[in-house]
Amino acid sequence: MTTRPVGGLICSLAGPCIISMMVTAFYNLADTFFVGRMNSNSATAAVGVAFSLMAVIQAVGFFFGHGSGNYISRKLGQQDAEDASAMAADGFFLALAAGGLILLLGELFLTPLAQLLGSTETILPYARSYIRIILIGAPWMTASLVLNNQLRFQGSAAYGMVGITVGAVLNIGLDPLLIFVFRLGIAGAAIATIFSQLVSFTLLLVGCSRGGNLRIRFSRLRLERSYFLLIVQGGLPSLARQGLASLAAIVLNRAAGGYGDAAIAAMSVVSRAMMTAASALIGFGQGFQPVCGFNYGARLWSRVREGFWFCVRASSVFLAAVSVLGFAFAPQIIAVFRNDPDVIAYGATALRLQCITFALNGWVMISNMLMQTINRTGPATFLAMARQGIFLIPLLWILTPLLGMWGVQLAQPISDVLTFACAIPLQLRVLRELSAAPDGALPQPG
């Protein structure tokens, strides 16, 4: 971690991370695709509505996974495996308990929850059927994300990739079987998802017992206040990013709801498509994080800076290429998931507008990940909140009454530009601090 050439090291770690993140995105894409074959805009929209709940579950998992994982990578860089092992246990069991709480509260308030997430009267029956089952899997979904991230921060992303990939392949196979063969409809899609996630959880837990990875042991559980504060410091940006993504999805569903179920379905498909492309970026950045954490813990500032610039260049080129393809083939992409004229019309416009600014997210995401890994909680949390919280939600409230559906479609690209403008000075300050001190010395505040 501290001696191999930085670019090659990041790429070797990023490969499994990219696959894991893309596969995670395919869990939701698979449900959207197969439910779309039911020839119902309401059913397709219901999966989009439930995406907000999935984002909450993922937010909790990433909170404990990134919070514990960041600390683990720094401690392993300092050769302190005992403290890292205790943090691994705390992150895992706390996430499992949090998932259980989501399950309990969600089932108790199922109908108000579905309505809060943006269900209309026609969408509500489908949303209730889907969400009721998804909630059952909340405990192992949150815990799976913790295990995946802890393995990644230890430099063992391949174990996580295997667990996540097997679950996704299983989900893709079970979706058509349960939806159409056994005629379970949208409930079948939910059953396929939670069963596949359970298989992933089991494989990830086994992966933690292989090689030199930290074992998850109940005897290591400490539940100390200092550990929880460290998880908050390392995980708050992820919680803010994913949590606000859920809130933004709710606001987006409500804003689009005034234009019918086709509008909600269209924006849901666009969100899933852009999420898939963003997942590749996140996976690439996740390959950088353990390198960043290990070298920051070892005070090798030059390697941290080198890794950052390598990731920014590579991710910006990738996102630009994806944006060109997305802009050119926007109608065809939307039609894959829901071949309805109104859905395609709304969705193609929104997708093209988002493709115009999508490449700016390379700088934003890599900056956010560097700050989060080196424990710059304040600026990292701000950047995590900016794109889909601080800017997107107010823009939806302001632009929709003024511009109608155009306001709904324009809110995300405008938010991307504003977030990029904020990220530049924040990250340049961190880079100046890392440049001011030689390797081995303490960095000086910028």
BABAFI-861774 format. One record per residue: x, y, z of N, C-alpha, C in turn. Coordinates in pm, whole numbers, padded with zeros to 5 digits, always signed. Atoms other than C-alpha are relative to their C-alpha. Layout:
BABAFI-861774
XYZXYZXYZ
...
END
This chain:
BABAFI-861774
+00082-00121+00000+00000+00000+00000+00086+00128+00000
-00082-00121-00014+00284+00243+00071+00122-00001-00091
-00119+00008+00084+00543+00131-00187-00029-00019-00148
+00030+00025+00141+00377+00018-00512-00035+00129-00073
+00042-00118+00077+00326+00275-00793-00149+00030+00021
+00134-00037-00044+00014+00468-00702-00107-00032-00105
+00102+00021+00102-00171+00451-01034-00039-00145-00017
+00028+00143+00015-00136+00076-01076-00067-00058+00122
+00059+00049-00124-00220+00015-00712-00148+00037+00007
+00139-00043-00004-00541+00219-00732-00084-00080-00100
+00075+00076+00101-00648+00043-01053-00023-00144+00044
+00016+00139-00043-00586-00302-00903-00106-00012+00109
+00101+00001-00106-00802-00213-00601-00135+00047-00052
+00125-00057+00050-01060-00022-00804-00081-00099-00081
+00071+00096+00084-01145-00310-01038-00111-00074+00075
+00106+00068-00076-01329-00521-00777-00104+00097+00058
+00094-00098-00056-01482-00205-00625-00100+00046-00105
+00089-00042+00108-01622-00093-00960-00103-00109-00029
+00092+00111+00025-01770-00435-01021-00104-00010+00111
+00093+00007-00114-01922-00439-00670-00105+00109-00007
+00094-00111+00005-02077-00095-00712-00095-00013-00119
+00086+00018+00116-02207-00168-01061-00103-00110+00025
+00090+00110-00030-02355-00493-00941-00107+00045+00099
+00098-00054-00095-02521-00314-00648-00105+00083-00073
+00094-00080+00080-02675-00072-00898-00094-00090-00080
+00082+00091+00080-02799-00366-01105-00111-00065+00081
+00110+00050-00083-03005-00489-00808-00127+00081-00029
+00115-00087+00023-03232-00189-00856-00039+00004-00147
+00030-00003+00143-03200-00183-01235-00077-00125-00043
+00068+00124+00037-03308-00546-01257-00148+00007+00035
+00140-00013-00040-03626-00477-01063-00074+00096-00092
+00063-00097+00089-03699-00169-01275-00026-00060-00137
+00013+00059+00133-03641-00362-01598-00114-00102-00005
+00098+00108+00007-03854-00667-01517-00140+00048+00042
+00130-00056-00036-04132-00473-01343-00055+00082-00117
+00042-00075+00118-04140-00251-01653-00066-00087-00105
+00063+00093+00095-04238-00561-01852-00144-00033+00039
+00138+00024-00043-04565-00570-01653-00099+00093-00069
+00084-00093+00074-04697-00294-01881-00085+00087+00091
+00070-00087-00094-04789-00071-01590+00093+00113+00043
-00078-00115-00045-04655+00281-01538-00002+00010+00153
+00013-00009-00146-04782+00262-01179+00097-00096+00069
-00092+00097-00060-04580-00053-01103+00144+00046-00016
-00135-00051+00022-04265+00095-01260+00029+00117+00093
-00016-00114-00089-04318+00415-01063+00015-00045+00145
-00007+00049-00137-04365+00212-00742+00142-00044+00037
-00139+00037-00025-04015+00067-00776+00085+00126+00018
-00071-00126-00016-03889+00423-00820-00028+00065+00135
+00036-00053-00132-04078+00533-00509+00075-00075+00110
-00068+00081-00100-03929+00244-00311+00151+00023-00001
-00143-00030+00007-03582+00351-00428+00041+00096+00112
-00032-00093-00110-03599+00628-00167+00025-00077+00129
-00022+00084-00118-03631+00363+00104+00131-00077-00011
-00125+00070+00021-03347+00162-00046+00119+00093+00026
-00107-00097-00023-03137+00478-00035+00023+00023+00149
-00014-00014-00145-03209+00513+00338+00075-00119+00058
-00068+00121-00048-03106+00153+00402+00148+00004-00038
-00139-00011+00044-02790+00208+00197+00073+00109+00077
-00063-00108-00075-02722+00534+00381+00048-00049+00136
-00039+00054-00131-02719+00352+00715+00118-00096-00015
-00110+00093+00022-02498+00076+00576+00131+00070-00032
-00121-00074+00034-02250+00321+00423+00051+00081+00119
-00040-00075-00120-02250+00527+00744+00089-00085+00089
-00079+00087-00087-02129+00236+00954+00118-00062-00076
-00107+00061+00078-01922+00086+00671+00115+00095-00025
-00106-00098+00023-01731+00400+00578+00056+00053+00132
-00048-00050-00129-01715+00522+00937+00101-00093+00064
-00093+00097-00058-01552+00202+01060+00115-00028-00096
-00103+00034+00097-01361+00135+00737+00110+00104-00010
-00102-00106+00003-01184+00473+00727+00097-00015+00117
-00083+00015-00120-01059+00418+01081+00087-00127-00011
-00073+00126+00016-00958+00058+01002+00121+00019-00091
-00111-00017+00093-00744+00163+00704+00113+00082+00063
-00105-00080-00065-00562+00430+00908+00073-00081+00106
-00062+00081-00104-00501+00187+01195+00090-00110-00058
-00084+00100+00064-00371-00083+00963+00126+00064-00057
-00118-00073+00046-00139+00179+00812+00098+00027+00112
-00084-00019-00119-00009+00232+01168+00037-00133+00067
-00030+00135-00051+00023-00149+01220-00071-00031+00132
+00077+00025-00123-00247-00152+01493-00122-00085-00035
+00107+00091+00043-00455-00459+01399-00103-00022+00110
+00093+00028-00110-00611-00502+01746-00110+00106+00007
+00099-00108-00003-00781-00162+01747-00089-00005-00125
+00077+00012+00124-00887-00212+01385-00104-00111+00010
+00093+00112-00014-01048-00547+01475-00119+00038+00089
+00108-00043-00088-01250-00391+01756-00096+00093-00074
+00085-00090+00078-01377-00119+01522-00083-00077-00102
+00074+00081+00096-01477-00383+01266-00123-00062+00065
+00113+00061-00071-01698-00556+01523-00105+00104+00034
+00096-00104-00035-01858-00232+01640-00080+00045-00123
+00069-00044+00121-01939-00119+01285-00102-00102-00048
+00088+00106+00049-02093-00455+01192-00124-00014+00087
+00114+00027-00088-02315-00512+01496-00090+00122+00016
+00083-00120-00006-02432-00151+01514-00086+00012-00126
+00077-00005+00124-02538-00168+01148-00112-00104+00000
+00101+00106-00008-02723-00495+01208-00117+00047+00087
+00105-00051-00090-02915-00334+01496-00079+00113-00066
+00068-00111+00068-02992-00022+01292-00094-00051-00109
+00088+00060+00101-03131-00236+01010-00124-00061+00062
+00116+00054-00071-03356-00413+01260-00098+00108+00041
+00087-00112-00037-03489-00077+01377-00077+00053-00121
+00068-00042+00123-03567+00026+01017-00113-00097-00034
+00102+00102+00025-03754-00303+00971-00122+00020+00090
+00110-00013-00096-03963-00253+01283-00084+00124-00027
+00074-00125+00020-04057+00111+01223-00069+00002-00137
+00059+00000+00133-04119+00059+00851-00126-00084-00008
+00119+00085+00003-04363-00228+00902-00114+00059+00082
+00104-00062-00083-04549-00040+01176-00069+00115-00072
+00055-00120+00066-04600+00266+00956+00010-00015-00152
-00021+00034+00141-04610+00103+00611-00072+00096-00094
+00076-00086+00091-04889+00305+00446+00046+00145+00006
-00053-00137-00003-04776+00648+00575+00139+00010-00063
-00134-00001+00060-04422+00556+00470-00009+00002-00152
+00014+00005+00146-04528+00467+00115-00052+00133-00054
+00053-00130+00044-04724+00793+00089+00106+00109+00013
-00107-00098-00019-04433+00994+00229+00104-00009-00111
-00100+00021+00104-04203+00844-00033-00045+00049-00137
+00047-00058+00126-04422+00989-00308-00104-00080-00073
+00101+00082+00067-04689+00727-00384-00128+00079-00025
+00134-00052+00029-05005+00845-00557-00100-00111+00031
+00103+00101-00029-05336+00661-00513+00016-00123-00089
-00015+00113+00092-05266+00446-00819+00129-00077+00024
-00130+00064-00026-04907+00371-00716+00000-00072+00134
-00006+00047-00139-04980+00300-00346-00012-00153+00015
+00009+00147-00020-05095-00067-00375+00128-00072-00041
-00125+00062+00046-04782-00159-00573+00114+00032+00097
-00109-00041-00089-04554+00039-00343-00007-00074+00134
+00016+00073-00126-04696-00123-00028+00047-00145-00014
-00037+00140+00023-04651-00471-00174+00151-00016-00008
-00145+00007+00020-04289-00401-00269+00076+00036+00128
-00072-00050-00117-04181-00205+00040-00013-00096+00119
+00022+00092-00113-04334-00452+00291+00106-00111+00001
-00096+00110+00008-04099-00724+00167+00143+00051+00007
-00135-00057-00003-03793-00504+00112+00045+00027+00143
-00034-00031-00139-03806-00399+00478+00052-00122+00076
-00045+00122-00068-03758-00762+00588+00151-00018-00015
-00143+00016+00024-03410-00755+00435+00087+00111+00052
-00078-00116-00044-03303-00426+00596+00119-00036+00090
-00116+00028-00087-03082-00582+00872+00120-00055-00076
-00118+00054+00068-02866-00791+00639+00044+00088-00116
-00046-00095+00101-02864-00521+00370+00099+00101+00060
-00091-00096-00064-02708-00268+00609+00130-00068+00040
-00120+00071-00044-02467-00527+00750+00088-00040-00119
-00078+00037+00120-02364-00639+00398+00086+00117-00047
-00076-00117+00043-02260-00286+00309+00117+00027+00092
-00111-00016-00095-02049-00269+00625+00111-00099-00032
-00101+00102+00029-01872-00596+00545+00073+00031-00130
-00061-00031+00128-01813-00494+00184+00101+00114+00013
-00089-00115-00015-01662-00160+00284+00119-00031+00089
-00113+00036-00086-01450-00304+00564+00101-00085-00076
-00092+00079+00082-01304-00561+00325+00076+00090-00097
-00063-00092+00096-01235-00285+00074+00108+00084+00066
-00098-00085-00069-01057-00064+00327+00120-00080+00049
-00114+00084-00035-00835-00360+00416+00080-00039-00124
-00066+00038+00124-00734-00392+00050-00043-00135-00052
+00051+00132+00041-00943-00711+00005-00133+00014-00073
+00126-00027+00069-01207-00576-00232-00049-00119-00082
+00042+00115+00082-01205-00900-00434-00099-00089+00075
+00095+00080-00077-01383-01084-00150-00138+00063-00005
+00128-00070+00008-01654-00819-00148-00062-00013-00138
+00050+00011+00137-01683-00835-00526-00070-00134-00022
+00059+00133+00018-01752-01209-00517-00137-00008+00067
+00127+00006-00073-02023-01176-00252-00110+00080-00067
+00100-00086+00061-02200-00887-00422-00041-00052-00138
+00029+00046+00136-02173-01033-00773-00090-00123-00001
+00084+00121-00006-02317-01372-00682-00144+00037+00033
+00135-00043-00035-02615-01201-00520-00072+00067-00115
+00064-00071+00111-02678-00980-00823-00042-00096-00111
+00033+00099+00104-02666-01268-01070-00123-00080+00042
+00115+00073-00052-02909-01456-00849-00127+00084-00010
+00115-00090+00007-03140-01153-00836-00053+00010-00143
+00042-00011+00139-03145-01120-01214-00070-00127-00046
+00065+00125+00035-03236-01487-01245-00135-00020+00067
+00124+00020-00075-03504-01482-00976-00111+00096-00040
+00102-00100+00034-03681-01165-01095-00103-00053-00100
+00104+00048+00095-03848-01308-01410-00070-00127+00049
+00060+00124-00050-03905-01643-01236-00115+00030+00096
+00101-00029-00102-04096-01495-00942-00109+00094-00051
+00099-00097+00048-04266-01209-01128-00098-00064-00099
+00083+00048+00111-04394-01398-01434-00036-00148+00010
+00029+00143-00006-04363-01774-01382-00089-00032+00119
+00081+00024-00120-04495-01780-01024-00107+00107+00020
+00104-00103+00002-04711-01472-01097-00012+00076+00132
-00001-00077-00124-04609-01285-00783+00005+00150-00025
+00001-00143+00033-04588-00952-00967+00113+00076+00067
-00102-00087-00058-04404-00670-00798+00054-00056+00132
-00048+00065-00122-04385-00869-00472+00112-00100-00032
-00104+00093+00041-04177-01126-00661+00133+00070-00018
-00124-00077+00016-03923-00856-00748+00063+00030+00135
-00051-00029-00134-03892-00764-00381+00058-00125+00066
-00050+00126-00057-03852-01129-00273+00135-00035-00062
-00126+00029+00068-03580-01177-00534+00113+00086+00054
-00102-00092-00050-03396-00872-00403+00049-00038+00138
-00045+00025-00138-03394-00959-00034+00065-00137+00014
-00064+00131-00007-03310-01326-00091+00142+00008-00057
-00132-00016+00060-03020-01229-00318+00094+00075+00094
-00080-00075-00096-02899-00979-00060+00042-00088+00117
-00034+00092-00109-02908-01252+00206+00115-00091-00041
-00110+00082+00050-02685-01472-00008+00130+00080-00002
-00117-00087+00000-02445-01179-00055+00054+00019+00141
-00040-00019-00140-02440-01118+00320+00077-00121+00052
-00065+00123-00047-02349-01480+00389+00140-00014-00059
-00130+00012+00066-02066-01480+00134+00099+00105+00050
-00087-00105-00053-01928-01150+00263+00050-00036+00140
-00040+00039-00135-01926-01283+00618+00107-00110-00006
-00101+00104+00019-01734-01589+00498+00131+00064-00047
-00121-00067+00049-01491-01357+00313+00081+00064+00110
-00072-00062-00112-01406-01185+00640+00083-00101+00079
-00075+00103-00073-01277-01516+00775+00113-00058-00084
-00103+00052+00089-01043-01573+00481+00125+00090+00000
-00124-00076+00014-00680-01469+00437+00037+00075+00126
-00040-00082-00114-00550-01192+00660-00104+00102+00039
+00105-00098-00030-00884-01011+00685-00039-00004+00148
+00045-00010-00139-01020-00892+01018-00126-00083+00019
+00117+00082-00030-01263-01146+01164-00103+00081+00078
+00108-00063-00076-01601-01029+01288-00031-00089+00119
+00022+00078-00121-01622-01150+01646-00078+00082+00101
+00080-00069-00101-01883-01061+01906+00085+00036+00122
-00087-00025-00115-01610-01081+02171+00080+00128-00016
-00075-00125+00025-01440-00780+02006-00087+00125+00017
+00092-00114-00010-01749-00561+02047+00028+00082+00125
-00031-00088-00114-01674-00261+02268-00113+00097+00031
+00108-00099-00018-01961-00013+02214+00045+00118+00086
-00052-00115-00073-01744+00264+02350-00040+00129-00072
+00041-00129+00057-01844+00626+02302+00105+00051-00099
-00106-00049+00088-01507+00706+02143-00007-00067-00137
+00012+00071+00127-01561+00439+01878-00117+00052-00081
+00117-00049+00072-01907+00562+01793+00028+00139-00058
-00034-00132+00052-01774+00919+01758+00091-00010-00122
-00087+00021+00116-01505+00790+01521-00081-00047-00121
+00087+00043+00110-01773+00616+01314-00078+00119-00055
+00072-00120+00044-01971+00941+01304+00091+00088-00084
-00092-00085+00074-01664+01135+01191+00029-00056-00139
-00033+00060+00128-01580+00890+00916-00120-00029-00087
+00117+00041+00076-01934+00798+00814-00103+00108-00027
+00100-00105+00017-02125+01125+00839-00012+00049-00144
+00017-00041+00140-02043+01234+00482-00081-00100-00082
+00075+00102+00073-02176+00903+00349-00147+00001+00039
+00139-00007-00046-02489+00926+00565-00070+00121-00060
+00059-00122+00057-02546+01282+00445-00027-00018-00148
+00015+00016+00145-02491+01190+00081-00116-00094-00033
+00103+00098+00030-02711+00880+00079-00136+00040+00058
+00125-00042-00062-02970+01019+00320-00069+00109-00080
+00058-00108+00080-03017+01333+00115-00038-00049-00139
+00043+00059+00127-03031+01121-00200-00140-00057+00014
+00134+00051-00026-03334+00955-00044-00102+00113+00008
+00091-00115-00012-03491+01287+00051-00022+00066-00135
+00013-00061+00132-03418+01427-00294-00090-00084-00090
+00086+00087+00081-03583+01124-00453-00147+00019+00037
+00138-00025-00045-03895+01187-00242-00052+00130-00059
+00041-00131+00054-03906+01554-00344-00017-00009-00151
+00009+00016+00145-03842+01456-00707-00129-00072-00039
+00124+00073+00029-04128+01205-00702-00122+00089+00017
+00113-00090-00024-04362+01464-00555-00008+00110-00106
+00000-00104+00102-04254+01730-00804-00048-00055-00134
+00042+00061+00126-04298+01493-01099-00142-00053+00006
+00133+00058-00015-04623+01354-00957-00111+00084-00056
+00102-00089+00056-04815+01658-01074-00020-00020-00150
+00008+00021+00144-04755+01543-01432-00032-00146-00035
+00049+00135+00024-04879+01186-01387+00101-00108+00032
-00086+00114-00031-04741+00840-01323+00111-00017-00103
-00103+00010+00104-04551+00854-01655+00121+00087+00034
-00110-00090-00038-04346+01149-01527+00082-00060+00115
-00072+00063-00111-04262+00969-01202+00082-00118-00050
-00072+00115+00056-04169+00654-01395+00122+00045-00079
-00111-00051+00081-03951+00857-01633+00116+00046+00086
-00106-00051-00086-03758+01034-01359+00063-00112+00081
-00055+00116-00072-03718+00703-01174+00101-00074-00088
-00091+00069+00092-03562+00543-01482+00128+00082-00019
-00117-00086+00016-03330+00843-01532+00089-00007+00124
-00078+00009-00123-03224+00830-01168+00078-00130+00006
-00069+00129-00003-03141+00459-01198+00114-00004-00102
-00103+00001+00103-02949+00509-01523+00121+00081+00042
-00111-00084-00044-02740+00793-01383+00069-00060+00123
-00058+00066-00117-02690+00601-01059+00095-00110-00042
-00087+00108+00048-02542+00313-01256+00134+00055-00047
-00125-00062+00045-02286+00539-01425+00078+00056+00119
-00067-00055-00119-02213+00712-01093+00060-00111+00086
-00052+00112-00078-02162+00371-00932+00140-00039-00046
-00134+00028+00051-01864+00310-01160+00100+00102+00053
-00086-00105-00054-01718+00644-01048+00027-00024+00148
-00016+00025-00143-01779+00562-00682+00093-00119+00023
-00087+00116-00013-01617+00221-00726+00145+00035-00026
-00137-00043+00030-01310+00383-00882+00057+00079+00117
-00045-00077-00116-01290+00630-00595+00025-00088+00122
-00020+00091-00113-01323+00345-00348+00132-00075-00010
-00133+00057+00015-01008+00196-00496+00108+00094+00049
-00092-00102-00049-00837+00522-00403+00000+00010+00152
+00012-00025-00143-00964+00535-00044+00096-00081+00088
-00096+00070-00084-00759+00251+00110+00144+00046-00024
-00132-00054+00029-00449+00384-00068+00020+00132+00072
-00004-00129-00069-00528+00729+00067+00013-00019+00151
-00001+00021-00144-00596+00599+00419+00132-00056+00050
-00126+00059-00041-00285+00381+00444+00114+00102-00007
-00110-00094+00018-00053+00651+00308-00014+00125+00086
+00020-00112-00093-00212+00927+00513+00041-00043+00141
-00041+00050-00130-00167+00711+00824+00151-00011+00012
-00146+00011+00001+00198+00659+00722+00067+00134-00029
-00049-00136+00025+00237+01037+00655+00075+00012-00133
-00059-00010+00134+00326+00988+00289-00089+00090-00085
+00092-00097+00061+00154+01306+00169+00013+00004-00151
-00019-00007+00145+00306+01299-00180-00078-00110-00071
+00075+00110+00061+00143+00962-00252-00151+00026+00007
+00141-00037-00010-00194+01093-00131-00036+00097-00113
+00026-00097+00107-00169+01389-00371+00006-00065-00138
-00014+00069+00130-00050+01170-00658-00123-00084-00031
+00118+00081+00020-00341+00934-00609-00122+00084-00033
+00113-00088+00027-00590+01220-00604-00001+00046-00145
-00003-00053+00136-00477+01372-00932-00018-00111-00104
+00020+00112+00091-00462+01032-01100-00149-00033-00013
+00143+00035+00000-00822+00960-01000-00085+00107-00067
+00077-00108+00061-00952+01302-01106+00012-00005-00152
-00019+00005+00145-00799+01273-01453-00076-00118-00061
+00062+00120+00056-00918+00917-01512-00153+00007+00007
+00145-00003-00016-01270+00971-01375-00066+00104-00089
+00057-00104+00085-01327+01293-01570-00010-00046-00145
+00003+00053+00136-01237+01126-01899-00111-00104-00015
+00104+00103+00005-01463+00830-01821-00139+00061-00001
+00133-00060-00008-01760+01046-01724-00034+00079-00126
+00025-00073+00125-01720+01261-02036-00043-00097-00110
+00037+00100+00101-01735+00950-02255-00140-00054+00025
+00134+00049-00034-02040+00817-02071-00106+00104-00034
+00096-00108+00026-02211+01156-02105-00031+00012-00148
+00023-00008+00146-02163+01163-02483-00092-00113-00045
+00084+00114+00037-02313+00816-02517-00142+00015+00054
+00132-00019-00059-02599+00895-02280-00082+00105-00073
+00070-00106+00073-02685+01215-02468-00047-00052-00135
+00032+00047+00135-02677+01040-02806-00112-00104-00001
+00094+00112+00000-02885+00738-02706-00103+00009+00114
+00093-00018-00113-03114+00885-02438-00136-00068-00023
+00130+00067+00017-03448+00768-02591+00009-00151+00006
-00016+00145+00000-03318+00418-02646+00025-00055+00141
-00028+00043-00137-03189+00395-02288-00129-00004+00082
+00126-00004-00074-03525+00499-02143-00093-00113-00046
+00091+00102+00055-03714+00260-02374+00034-00141+00046
-00038+00132-00050-03515-00037-02243-00080-00035+00125
+00067+00024-00128-03688+00005-01906-00150+00021-00006
+00146-00021+00010-04029+00141-02006-00029+00059-00137
+00024-00042+00139-04131+00159-02370-00138+00063-00014
+00125-00077+00002-04408+00415-02326+00033+00139-00055
-00036-00128+00064-04415+00735-02540+00017+00115+00099
-00010-00109-00097-04478+00970-02247+00123-00016+00089
-00117+00026-00084-04213+00805-02029+00128+00032-00077
-00120-00026+00081-03959+00823-02314+00018+00150-00022
-00009-00144+00025-04039+01188-02388+00053+00074+00123
-00047-00065-00122-03998+01301-02027+00143-00043+00035
-00128+00053-00045-03702+01073-01956+00117+00037-00088
-00110-00032+00091-03493+01142-02267+00048+00144+00021
-00038-00139-00024-03500+01517-02203+00079+00013+00130
-00068-00008-00130-03402+01477-01837+00139-00064-00007
-00129+00069+00010-03123+01231-01922+00101+00085-00077
-00092-00083+00078-02972+01458-02186+00047+00122+00078
-00039-00116-00080-02976+01759-01955+00103-00038+00107
-00094+00042-00103-02798+01564-01682+00135-00040-00059
-00125+00038+00065-02538+01433-01928+00089+00121-00028
-00077-00121+00031-02431+01792-02005+00097+00034+00113
-00082-00039-00115-02291+01843-01653+00059-00118+00076
-00035+00119-00077-02223+01485-01545+00151-00013+00025
-00145+00015-00014-01844+01497-01603+00058+00081+00115
-00049-00081-00112-01808+01762-01330+00008-00081+00129
+00004+00078-00123-01876+01492-01072+00130-00074+00030
-00129+00064-00026-01527+01345-01114+00077+00074+00108
-00069-00082-00100-01365+01631-00922-00074-00003+00133
+00080-00007-00123-01650+01648-00670+00012-00129+00080
+00003+00128-00071-01660+01277-00584+00137-00038+00056
-00134+00036-00048-01283+01219-00559+00043+00094+00112
-00029-00094-00109-01244+01535-00349-00071-00041+00127
+00079+00041-00116-01521+01417-00120+00061-00122+00067
-00056+00123-00056-01361+01075-00078+00134+00024+00069
-00127-00030-00066-01017+01216+00001-00025+00066+00135
+00027-00069-00126-01157+01452+00265-00059-00094+00103
+00062+00093-00093-01368+01177+00419+00104-00096+00057
-00099+00098-00044-01075+00933+00437+00100+00059+00097
-00099-00061-00089-00838+01181+00603-00067+00073+00116
+00073-00048-00117-01108+01276+00855-00027+00150-00002
+00044-00140+00010-01194+01626+00726-00153-00001-00007
+00143+00029-00004-01552+01568+00836-00085+00117-00048
+00081-00116+00035-01685+01923+00793-00013+00022-00150
+00011-00021+00145-01598+01993+00428-00047-00123-00075
+00045+00123+00068-01652+01628+00332-00151-00014+00011
+00144+00009-00019-02003+01635+00478-00073+00104-00084
+00062-00104+00082-02082+01963+00305-00008-00043-00146
-00001+00043+00140-01977+01826-00034-00096-00116-00021
+00092+00113+00011-02171+01506+00031-00145+00046-00002
+00137-00051-00008-02483+01709+00109-00037+00090-00117
+00027-00109+00094-02446+01966-00167-00080-00043-00121
+00057+00033+00131-02540+01785-00488-00148-00036+00007
+00139+00044-00006-02865+01621-00378-00074+00049+00123
+00067-00054-00116-02949+01819-00070-00002+00151+00002
-00010-00146-00015-02826+02174-00031-00049+00072-00125
+00038-00067+00125-02883+02257-00399-00121-00064-00068
+00105+00063+00081-03111+01998-00563-00140+00020+00058
+00134-00008-00059-03401+02001-00317-00058+00141-00010
+00055-00135+00019-03440+02383-00308-00027+00034-00146
+00022-00028+00142-03404+02397-00687-00129-00064-00049
+00126+00063+00037-03689+02149-00726-00119+00081+00051
+00109-00080-00056-03907+02360-00498-00017+00132-00075
+00006-00131+00065-03818+02680-00683-00036-00012-00148
+00014+00005+00146-03803+02571-01048-00129-00066-00047
+00120+00071+00046-04103+02336-01066-00120+00093-00013
+00113-00093+00019-04368+02608-00999+00024+00100-00113
-00030-00100+00102-04186+02843-01238+00002-00058-00141
-00025+00056+00132-04101+02609-01527-00076-00129-00028
+00072+00124+00019-04325+02307-01477+00094-00119-00007
-00082+00120+00012-04176+01975-01586+00143+00032-00040
-00135-00043+00033-03878+02159-01731+00079+00030+00128
-00066-00028-00127-03798+02271-01377+00047-00127+00068
-00037+00130-00056-03799+01910-01259+00124-00055-00072
-00109+00056+00080-03564+01813-01542+00130+00080+00010
-00119-00086-00005-03326+02111-01502+00067+00004+00137
-00051-00018-00137-03279+02093-01124+00133-00071+00023
-00123+00075-00025-03010+01821-01122+00122+00057-00071
-00120-00058+00062-02774+01969-01385+00042+00133+00060
-00037-00126-00065-02791+02311-01221+00066-00028+00134
-00060+00039-00128-02717+02147-00886+00143-00050-00020
-00136+00049+00028-02413+01974-01042+00099+00115-00018
-00087-00115+00024-02268+02307-01156+00031+00072+00131
-00020-00070-00127-02317+02472-00815+00089-00081+00094
-00082+00085-00085-02165+02174-00632+00146+00002-00044
-00136-00006+00054-01859+02177-00860+00068+00132+00038
-00056-00131-00035-01810+02549-00796+00042+00006+00146
-00035+00003-00143-01805+02483-00420+00118-00094+00027
-00102+00101-00026-01577+02179-00445+00141+00047-00033
-00133-00043+00043-01290+02358-00618+00079+00066+00114
-00080-00062-00107-01181+02593-00333+00019-00090+00121
-00013+00088-00116-01248+02333-00062+00114-00101-00020
-00103+00100+00024-01025+02071-00223+00138+00063-00020
-00129-00066+00017-00751+02316-00324+00063+00035+00133
-00054-00029-00133-00714+02413+00041+00062-00125+00061
-00055+00126-00053-00663+02049+00142+00130-00035-00071
-00122+00031+00076-00408+02000-00137+00116+00091+00041
-00107-00091-00047-00214+02307-00020+00057-00047+00133
-00046+00052-00130-00198+02161+00332+00090-00121-00019
-00079+00120+00023-00068+01830+00201+00131+00031-00072
-00122-00039+00072+00190+02011-00015+00097+00077+00089
-00083-00087-00083+00319+02228+00269+00098-00075+00087
-00086+00078-00090+00478+01945+00467+00068-00112-00077
-00067+00115+00062+00740+01689+00359-00055-00130+00055
+00044+00130-00047+00660+01320+00388+00060-00030+00137
-00044+00034-00134+00679+01207+00750-00028+00109+00102
+00028-00110-00092+00600+01551+00898-00150+00021+00010
+00141-00031-00015+00264+01674+01025-00041+00106-00100
+00045-00104+00095+00061+01870+00766-00036+00127+00072
+00030-00130-00060+00020+02239+00832-00136+00048-00049
+00132-00050+00042-00330+02395+00831+00015+00104-00111
-00005-00092+00113-00396+02579+00504-00072+00131+00029
END
